[in-house]
Amino acid sequence: LLARDRDRTVGYMKPKGTRLRSRVGKTIDRDPLLARELLALDAETHRLEPIVYSPTFVGSAVRGEVDPVELAGTVREEFETLAADADHMLIEGAGELTTGGAIDLTDPAVADLLDAEVVLVSEYADPTDVDDVLAAADDVGDRLTGVLFNRVADAPYDDLEGEVVPFLEGRGVPVLGVIPRERRLAGVTVAELADELGAD
């Protein structure tokens, strides 16, 4: 949205849809729908999300009914079509770096395919989460721009900023920021909804 405010066009793609729900007879991911609305995109949802990564689809991949090379080609083609009209492209991952392994399109593989820089978004609860961040940074390799910690609760916040961030940066993993958990950003509660509607 900041880029758009600066008269730069922004495109979006989520190659593998994973936050699935059924709507009007089609299974789609909620994220492309949100991006379409926020960024006022004209592209059809199937272009923003060329692979619906459902259990049914993964089952087909396991049975050898889908061609990973063909899927990679489809992802690249759709990306190039969307990127043709954009100054910047935002490519959203699947939530777990390993998702897509059945079709050789994990998030690091997608980054390689599309020559993309990677921002890892991670939550943080305690020091053992550092292992996951280091492993993810290793998987992404030279494409890593940095790590953004999101929804960090008050209790671990100071330790993360004071100890973990310097540790990670000392290991060559840049930290782009730490965003605290803000209850107001977590969604509307049932109580708030009832109050707004005057309902019981």
C-alpha atoms as an extended CHARMM CRD file, in Angstrom:
* protein
*
       200  EXT
         1         1  LEU       CA              0.0000000000        0.0000000000        0.0000000000  PROA      1               0.0000000000
         2         2  LEU       CA              2.9410000000        2.3350000000        0.6740000000  PROA      2               0.0000000000
         3         3  ALA       CA              4.3160000000        1.5810000000       -2.7910000000  PROA      3               0.0000000000
         4         4  ARG       CA              0.9220000000        2.3180000000       -4.3400000000  PROA      4               0.0000000000
         5         5  ASP       CA              0.8280000000        5.6240000000       -2.4410000000  PROA      5               0.0000000000
         6         6  ARG       CA              4.1080000000        6.4190000000       -4.2080000000  PROA      6               0.0000000000
         7         7  ASP       CA              2.5360000000        5.6810000000       -7.6220000000  PROA      7               0.0000000000
         8         8  ARG       CA              4.1920000000        2.2870000000       -7.9520000000  PROA      8               0.0000000000
         9         9  THR       CA              2.1040000000       -0.6400000000       -9.1420000000  PROA      9               0.0000000000
        10        10  VAL       CA              2.1090000000       -3.7320000000       -6.9640000000  PROA      10              0.0000000000
        11        11  GLY       CA              1.2270000000       -7.2420000000       -8.0890000000  PROA      11              0.0000000000
        12        12  TYR       CA              0.5650000000      -10.3100000000       -5.9740000000  PROA      12              0.0000000000
        13        13  MET       CA              0.7340000000      -14.0600000000       -6.3100000000  PROA      13              0.0000000000
        14        14  LYS       CA              0.4110000000      -17.0290000000       -3.9830000000  PROA      14              0.0000000000
        15        15  PRO       CA              1.5800000000      -19.9710000000       -6.1090000000  PROA      15              0.0000000000
        16        16  LYS       CA              0.1990000000      -22.6080000000       -3.7290000000  PROA      16              0.0000000000
        17        17  GLY       CA             -3.1610000000      -21.9860000000       -2.0990000000  PROA      17              0.0000000000
        18        18  THR       CA             -3.1770000000      -23.4930000000        1.3980000000  PROA      18              0.0000000000
        19        19  ARG       CA             -5.6950000000      -21.4990000000        3.4880000000  PROA      19              0.0000000000
        20        20  LEU       CA             -8.5530000000      -23.1550000000        1.6840000000  PROA      20              0.0000000000
        21        21  ARG       CA            -12.2870000000      -22.7930000000        1.8820000000  PROA      21              0.0000000000
        22        22  SER       CA            -15.0590000000      -23.7280000000       -0.5200000000  PROA      22              0.0000000000
        23        23  ARG       CA            -17.0350000000      -20.9500000000       -2.1000000000  PROA      23              0.0000000000
        24        24  VAL       CA            -19.5340000000      -21.1390000000       -4.9570000000  PROA      24              0.0000000000
        25        25  GLY       CA            -18.4490000000      -24.6530000000       -5.8290000000  PROA      25              0.0000000000
        26        26  LYS       CA            -14.7650000000      -23.7480000000       -5.9700000000  PROA      26              0.0000000000
        27        27  THR       CA            -12.0170000000      -24.3100000000       -3.4290000000  PROA      27              0.0000000000
        28        28  ILE       CA             -9.9340000000      -21.1740000000       -3.0520000000  PROA      28              0.0000000000
        29        29  ASP       CA             -7.4480000000      -19.5880000000       -0.6750000000  PROA      29              0.0000000000
        30        30  ARG       CA             -8.5070000000      -16.6140000000        1.4320000000  PROA      30              0.0000000000
        31        31  ASP       CA             -5.2000000000      -14.7790000000        0.9830000000  PROA      31              0.0000000000
        32        32  PRO       CA             -5.4960000000      -13.9830000000       -2.7470000000  PROA      32              0.0000000000
        33        33  LEU       CA             -9.0340000000      -12.7310000000       -2.1600000000  PROA      33              0.0000000000
        34        34  LEU       CA             -7.7570000000      -10.3490000000        0.5080000000  PROA      34              0.0000000000
        35        35  ALA       CA             -4.8230000000       -9.2040000000       -1.6490000000  PROA      35              0.0000000000
        36        36  ARG       CA             -7.1640000000       -8.6470000000       -4.5940000000  PROA      36              0.0000000000
        37        37  GLU       CA             -9.3320000000       -6.3810000000       -2.4690000000  PROA      37              0.0000000000
        38        38  LEU       CA             -6.5110000000       -4.4770000000       -0.7200000000  PROA      38              0.0000000000
        39        39  LEU       CA             -4.4690000000       -3.9080000000       -3.8640000000  PROA      39              0.0000000000
        40        40  ALA       CA             -7.4740000000       -3.4240000000       -6.1950000000  PROA      40              0.0000000000
        41        41  LEU       CA             -6.1790000000       -6.1170000000       -8.5480000000  PROA      41              0.0000000000
        42        42  ASP       CA             -8.0250000000       -7.0510000000      -11.7260000000  PROA      42              0.0000000000
        43        43  ALA       CA             -6.4020000000      -10.4720000000      -12.1540000000  PROA      43              0.0000000000
        44        44  GLU       CA             -8.6100000000      -13.5180000000      -11.7840000000  PROA      44              0.0000000000
        45        45  THR       CA             -8.1420000000      -15.6120000000       -8.6590000000  PROA      45              0.0000000000
        46        46  HSD       CA             -6.8780000000      -18.6680000000      -10.5490000000  PROA      46              0.0000000000
        47        47  ARG       CA             -3.9920000000      -16.5510000000      -11.8520000000  PROA      47              0.0000000000
        48        48  LEU       CA             -3.1340000000      -15.2590000000       -8.3860000000  PROA      48              0.0000000000
        49        49  GLU       CA             -3.2570000000      -18.8450000000       -7.0880000000  PROA      49              0.0000000000
        50        50  PRO       CA             -2.4160000000      -21.3240000000       -9.8670000000  PROA      50              0.0000000000
        51        51  ILE       CA             -2.1520000000      -24.3590000000       -7.5490000000  PROA      51              0.0000000000
        52        52  VAL       CA             -4.8880000000      -25.2500000000       -5.0650000000  PROA      52              0.0000000000
        53        53  TYR       CA             -2.7710000000      -27.2940000000       -2.6620000000  PROA      53              0.0000000000
        54        54  SER       CA             -5.5610000000      -29.3520000000       -1.1150000000  PROA      54              0.0000000000
        55        55  PRO       CA             -5.3480000000      -32.8800000000        0.3300000000  PROA      55              0.0000000000
        56        56  THR       CA             -7.0660000000      -34.1160000000       -2.8410000000  PROA      56              0.0000000000
        57        57  PHE       CA             -4.4340000000      -32.4410000000       -4.9940000000  PROA      57              0.0000000000
        58        58  VAL       CA             -1.5660000000      -33.8400000000       -2.9010000000  PROA      58              0.0000000000
        59        59  GLY       CA             -3.1430000000      -37.2890000000       -3.2100000000  PROA      59              0.0000000000
        60        60  SER       CA             -3.1150000000      -36.8910000000       -6.9950000000  PROA      60              0.0000000000
        61        61  ALA       CA              0.5590000000      -35.9020000000       -6.8460000000  PROA      61              0.0000000000
        62        62  VAL       CA              1.4060000000      -38.9480000000       -4.7430000000  PROA      62              0.0000000000
        63        63  ARG       CA             -0.3350000000      -41.1820000000       -7.3190000000  PROA      63              0.0000000000
        64        64  GLY       CA              1.7340000000      -39.5880000000      -10.0890000000  PROA      64              0.0000000000
        65        65  GLU       CA             -1.2660000000      -37.8790000000      -11.6830000000  PROA      65              0.0000000000
        66        66  VAL       CA              0.3250000000      -34.4240000000      -11.8420000000  PROA      66              0.0000000000
        67        67  ASP       CA              3.5240000000      -33.3610000000      -13.5700000000  PROA      67              0.0000000000
        68        68  PRO       CA              5.8060000000      -31.2070000000      -11.3410000000  PROA      68              0.0000000000
        69        69  VAL       CA              7.6570000000      -29.8040000000      -14.3540000000  PROA      69              0.0000000000
        70        70  GLU       CA              4.3910000000      -28.7190000000      -15.9570000000  PROA      70              0.0000000000
        71        71  LEU       CA              3.2340000000      -27.1450000000      -12.6890000000  PROA      71              0.0000000000
        72        72  ALA       CA              6.4840000000      -25.1970000000      -12.3730000000  PROA      72              0.0000000000
        73        73  GLY       CA              5.9690000000      -23.9440000000      -15.9210000000  PROA      73              0.0000000000
        74        74  THR       CA              2.4250000000      -22.8490000000      -15.0750000000  PROA      74              0.0000000000
        75        75  VAL       CA              3.6040000000      -20.9740000000      -11.9850000000  PROA      75              0.0000000000
        76        76  ARG       CA              6.3070000000      -19.2200000000      -13.9780000000  PROA      76              0.0000000000
        77        77  GLU       CA              3.9250000000      -18.2860000000      -16.8070000000  PROA      77              0.0000000000
        78        78  GLU       CA              1.3050000000      -16.8780000000      -14.4420000000  PROA      78              0.0000000000
        79        79  PHE       CA              3.9760000000      -14.9670000000      -12.5440000000  PROA      79              0.0000000000
        80        80  GLU       CA              5.3600000000      -13.4250000000      -15.7300000000  PROA      80              0.0000000000
        81        81  THR       CA              1.8500000000      -12.4100000000      -16.8210000000  PROA      81              0.0000000000
        82        82  LEU       CA              1.1170000000      -10.7580000000      -13.4760000000  PROA      82              0.0000000000
        83        83  ALA       CA              4.5750000000       -9.1600000000      -13.2200000000  PROA      83              0.0000000000
        84        84  ALA       CA              4.3310000000       -7.5970000000      -16.6830000000  PROA      84              0.0000000000
        85        85  ASP       CA              2.0660000000       -4.8470000000      -15.3390000000  PROA      85              0.0000000000
        86        86  ALA       CA              3.7020000000       -4.3880000000      -11.9340000000  PROA      86              0.0000000000
        87        87  ASP       CA              6.6350000000       -2.4050000000      -10.6190000000  PROA      87              0.0000000000
        88        88  HSD       CA              6.8010000000       -4.7440000000       -7.6020000000  PROA      88              0.0000000000
        89        89  MET       CA              5.5940000000       -8.3110000000       -7.1060000000  PROA      89              0.0000000000
        90        90  LEU       CA              4.6880000000       -9.7880000000       -3.7390000000  PROA      90              0.0000000000
        91        91  ILE       CA              4.8210000000      -13.6000000000       -3.7250000000  PROA      91              0.0000000000
        92        92  GLU       CA              3.2820000000      -15.1770000000       -0.6490000000  PROA      92              0.0000000000
        93        93  GLY       CA              4.5560000000      -18.4650000000        0.7030000000  PROA      93              0.0000000000
        94        94  ALA       CA              2.4900000000      -21.3680000000        1.9210000000  PROA      94              0.0000000000
        95        95  GLY       CA              3.0640000000      -20.9000000000        5.6500000000  PROA      95              0.0000000000
        96        96  GLU       CA              5.5850000000      -23.7460000000        5.9360000000  PROA      96              0.0000000000
        97        97  LEU       CA              8.7330000000      -23.8190000000        3.8010000000  PROA      97              0.0000000000
        98        98  THR       CA              8.3180000000      -27.5390000000        3.1500000000  PROA      98              0.0000000000
        99        99  THR       CA              4.7740000000      -27.2970000000        1.7490000000  PROA      99              0.0000000000
       100       100  GLY       CA              4.8890000000      -28.2520000000       -1.9060000000  PROA      100             0.0000000000
       101       101  GLY       CA              7.5350000000      -30.9440000000       -1.5380000000  PROA      101             0.0000000000
       102       102  ALA       CA              5.2460000000      -33.4700000000       -3.2300000000  PROA      102             0.0000000000
       103       103  ILE       CA              5.4520000000      -31.4390000000       -6.4470000000  PROA      103             0.0000000000
       104       104  ASP       CA              9.0200000000      -30.1290000000       -6.0340000000  PROA      104             0.0000000000
       105       105  LEU       CA              7.7080000000      -26.6250000000       -5.3460000000  PROA      105             0.0000000000
       106       106  THR       CA              8.6040000000      -25.8500000000       -1.7400000000  PROA      106             0.0000000000
       107       107  ASP       CA              8.8240000000      -22.1460000000       -0.9280000000  PROA      107             0.0000000000
       108       108  PRO       CA             12.6260000000      -22.0820000000       -1.4410000000  PROA      108             0.0000000000
       109       109  ALA       CA             12.1130000000      -23.8350000000       -4.7950000000  PROA      109             0.0000000000
       110       110  VAL       CA              9.5040000000      -21.2440000000       -5.7960000000  PROA      110             0.0000000000
       111       111  ALA       CA             11.9210000000      -18.4540000000       -4.8280000000  PROA      111             0.0000000000
       112       112  ASP       CA             14.5600000000      -20.0400000000       -7.0830000000  PROA      112             0.0000000000
       113       113  LEU       CA             12.0580000000      -20.5360000000       -9.9020000000  PROA      113             0.0000000000
       114       114  LEU       CA             10.9370000000      -16.8950000000       -9.8090000000  PROA      114             0.0000000000
       115       115  ASP       CA             14.3280000000      -15.4000000000       -8.8330000000  PROA      115             0.0000000000
       116       116  ALA       CA             12.7670000000      -13.8360000000       -5.7390000000  PROA      116             0.0000000000
       117       117  GLU       CA             14.1990000000      -12.3320000000       -2.5890000000  PROA      117             0.0000000000
       118       118  VAL       CA             12.7870000000      -13.8720000000        0.5960000000  PROA      118             0.0000000000
       119       119  VAL       CA             11.4840000000      -12.3400000000        3.8040000000  PROA      119             0.0000000000
       120       120  LEU       CA             10.8430000000      -14.9710000000        6.4740000000  PROA      120             0.0000000000
       121       121  VAL       CA              7.9420000000      -14.1510000000        8.7810000000  PROA      121             0.0000000000
       122       122  SER       CA              8.1600000000      -15.9720000000       12.0920000000  PROA      122             0.0000000000
       123       123  GLU       CA              6.4380000000      -15.9920000000       15.4400000000  PROA      123             0.0000000000
       124       124  TYR       CA              8.5000000000      -16.2160000000       18.6180000000  PROA      124             0.0000000000
       125       125  ALA       CA              7.5390000000      -17.6810000000       21.9900000000  PROA      125             0.0000000000
       126       126  ASP       CA             10.8050000000      -18.9180000000       23.5090000000  PROA      126             0.0000000000
       127       127  PRO       CA             14.4980000000      -19.4730000000       22.6430000000  PROA      127             0.0000000000
       128       128  THR       CA             13.8650000000      -22.8870000000       21.0640000000  PROA      128             0.0000000000
       129       129  ASP       CA             12.1810000000      -21.0600000000       18.1490000000  PROA      129             0.0000000000
       130       130  VAL       CA             15.6650000000      -19.9030000000       17.1140000000  PROA      130             0.0000000000
       131       131  ASP       CA             16.3660000000      -23.3960000000       15.7610000000  PROA      131             0.0000000000
       132       132  ASP       CA             13.4600000000      -23.1240000000       13.3150000000  PROA      132             0.0000000000
       133       133  VAL       CA             14.5630000000      -19.6810000000       12.1640000000  PROA      133             0.0000000000
       134       134  LEU       CA             18.1510000000      -20.8220000000       11.5730000000  PROA      134             0.0000000000
       135       135  ALA       CA             16.9550000000      -23.9190000000        9.6820000000  PROA      135             0.0000000000
       136       136  ALA       CA             14.6260000000      -21.8200000000        7.5280000000  PROA      136             0.0000000000
       137       137  ALA       CA             17.3850000000      -19.2970000000        6.8000000000  PROA      137             0.0000000000
       138       138  ASP       CA             19.6510000000      -22.1590000000        5.7740000000  PROA      138             0.0000000000
       139       139  ASP       CA             16.9600000000      -23.5760000000        3.4500000000  PROA      139             0.0000000000
       140       140  VAL       CA             16.4380000000      -20.2050000000        1.7810000000  PROA      140             0.0000000000
       141       141  GLY       CA             20.1520000000      -19.5080000000        1.4560000000  PROA      141             0.0000000000
       142       142  ASP       CA             21.4490000000      -16.4380000000       -0.3630000000  PROA      142             0.0000000000
       143       143  ARG       CA             17.9330000000      -15.3210000000       -1.2980000000  PROA      143             0.0000000000
       144       144  LEU       CA             17.2100000000      -14.3500000000        2.3170000000  PROA      144             0.0000000000
       145       145  THR       CA             16.6430000000      -10.6250000000        2.7950000000  PROA      145             0.0000000000
       146       146  GLY       CA             15.8630000000      -11.0340000000        6.4740000000  PROA      146             0.0000000000
       147       147  VAL       CA             13.5010000000      -12.2430000000        9.1790000000  PROA      147             0.0000000000
       148       148  LEU       CA             10.4700000000      -10.3910000000       10.4690000000  PROA      148             0.0000000000
       149       149  PHE       CA              9.1180000000      -11.5360000000       13.8290000000  PROA      149             0.0000000000
       150       150  ASN       CA              5.3610000000      -11.1100000000       14.0110000000  PROA      150             0.0000000000
       151       151  ARG       CA              2.7740000000      -11.2490000000       16.8060000000  PROA      151             0.0000000000
       152       152  VAL       CA              5.3390000000      -11.4010000000       19.6070000000  PROA      152             0.0000000000
       153       153  ALA       CA              3.7200000000      -11.5040000000       23.0590000000  PROA      153             0.0000000000
       154       154  ASP       CA              4.8240000000       -9.1150000000       25.8160000000  PROA      154             0.0000000000
       155       155  ALA       CA              6.6480000000      -11.7530000000       27.9010000000  PROA      155             0.0000000000
       156       156  PRO       CA              9.2740000000      -12.8330000000       25.3310000000  PROA      156             0.0000000000
       157       157  TYR       CA              9.5010000000       -9.4500000000       23.5830000000  PROA      157             0.0000000000
       158       158  ASP       CA             12.4410000000       -8.0160000000       25.5490000000  PROA      158             0.0000000000
       159       159  ASP       CA             14.4740000000      -11.2350000000       25.3750000000  PROA      159             0.0000000000
       160       160  LEU       CA             13.8890000000      -11.4430000000       21.6370000000  PROA      160             0.0000000000
       161       161  GLU       CA             15.0310000000       -7.8870000000       21.0140000000  PROA      161             0.0000000000
       162       162  GLY       CA             17.8650000000       -7.8760000000       23.5270000000  PROA      162             0.0000000000
       163       163  GLU       CA             19.3570000000      -11.3390000000       23.0630000000  PROA      163             0.0000000000
       164       164  VAL       CA             17.9300000000      -13.3080000000       20.1420000000  PROA      164             0.0000000000
       165       165  VAL       CA             18.1210000000      -10.5860000000       17.4940000000  PROA      165             0.0000000000
       166       166  PRO       CA             21.8510000000       -9.8870000000       18.1400000000  PROA      166             0.0000000000
       167       167  PHE       CA             22.4900000000      -13.6480000000       18.1980000000  PROA      167             0.0000000000
       168       168  LEU       CA             20.8030000000      -14.1800000000       14.8280000000  PROA      168             0.0000000000
       169       169  GLU       CA             22.5350000000      -11.2050000000       13.2510000000  PROA      169             0.0000000000
       170       170  GLY       CA             25.8320000000      -12.5620000000       14.5770000000  PROA      170             0.0000000000
       171       171  ARG       CA             25.0360000000      -15.7770000000       12.7070000000  PROA      171             0.0000000000
       172       172  GLY       CA             24.4750000000      -13.8370000000        9.4820000000  PROA      172             0.0000000000
       173       173  VAL       CA             20.6540000000      -13.7640000000        9.6480000000  PROA      173             0.0000000000
       174       174  PRO       CA             19.4090000000      -10.1510000000        9.2890000000  PROA      174             0.0000000000
       175       175  VAL       CA             16.3810000000       -9.2460000000       11.4180000000  PROA      175             0.0000000000
       176       176  LEU       CA             14.1120000000       -6.7040000000        9.7490000000  PROA      176             0.0000000000
       177       177  GLY       CA             11.9020000000       -6.0420000000       12.7480000000  PROA      177             0.0000000000
       178       178  VAL       CA              9.9030000000       -7.2900000000       15.6960000000  PROA      178             0.0000000000
       179       179  ILE       CA              6.1560000000       -6.6330000000       15.6960000000  PROA      179             0.0000000000
       180       180  PRO       CA              4.3950000000       -7.0230000000       19.0290000000  PROA      180             0.0000000000
       181       181  ARG       CA              1.1520000000       -8.9380000000       19.3450000000  PROA      181             0.0000000000
       182       182  GLU       CA             -1.5740000000       -6.3220000000       19.2870000000  PROA      182             0.0000000000
       183       183  ARG       CA             -4.9200000000       -7.6870000000       20.3790000000  PROA      183             0.0000000000
       184       184  ARG       CA             -6.8210000000       -5.1290000000       18.3140000000  PROA      184             0.0000000000
       185       185  LEU       CA             -5.1280000000       -6.4770000000       15.1750000000  PROA      185             0.0000000000
       186       186  ALA       CA             -6.0000000000      -10.0800000000       15.9820000000  PROA      186             0.0000000000
       187       187  GLY       CA             -9.5990000000       -9.7040000000       14.8120000000  PROA      187             0.0000000000
       188       188  VAL       CA            -12.9740000000       -8.7780000000       16.1410000000  PROA      188             0.0000000000
       189       189  THR       CA            -14.0710000000      -10.6770000000       19.2380000000  PROA      189             0.0000000000
       190       190  VAL       CA            -17.5450000000      -12.1340000000       19.6280000000  PROA      190             0.0000000000
       191       191  ALA       CA            -18.1820000000       -9.6820000000       22.4810000000  PROA      191             0.0000000000
       192       192  GLU       CA            -17.2410000000       -6.6940000000       20.3140000000  PROA      192             0.0000000000
       193       193  LEU       CA            -19.4310000000       -7.9470000000       17.4930000000  PROA      193             0.0000000000
       194       194  ALA       CA            -22.3950000000       -8.4810000000       19.8480000000  PROA      194             0.0000000000
       195       195  ASP       CA            -21.8800000000       -5.0040000000       21.3260000000  PROA      195             0.0000000000
       196       196  GLU       CA            -21.7460000000       -3.3680000000       17.8950000000  PROA      196             0.0000000000
       197       197  LEU       CA            -24.9270000000       -5.1650000000       16.7930000000  PROA      197             0.0000000000
       198       198  GLY       CA            -26.7160000000       -4.7270000000       20.0960000000  PROA      198             0.0000000000
       199       199  ALA       CA            -27.0510000000       -8.5090000000       20.2160000000  PROA      199             0.0000000000
       200       200  ASP       CA            -27.0390000000      -11.1550000000       22.9500000000  PROA      200             0.0000000000
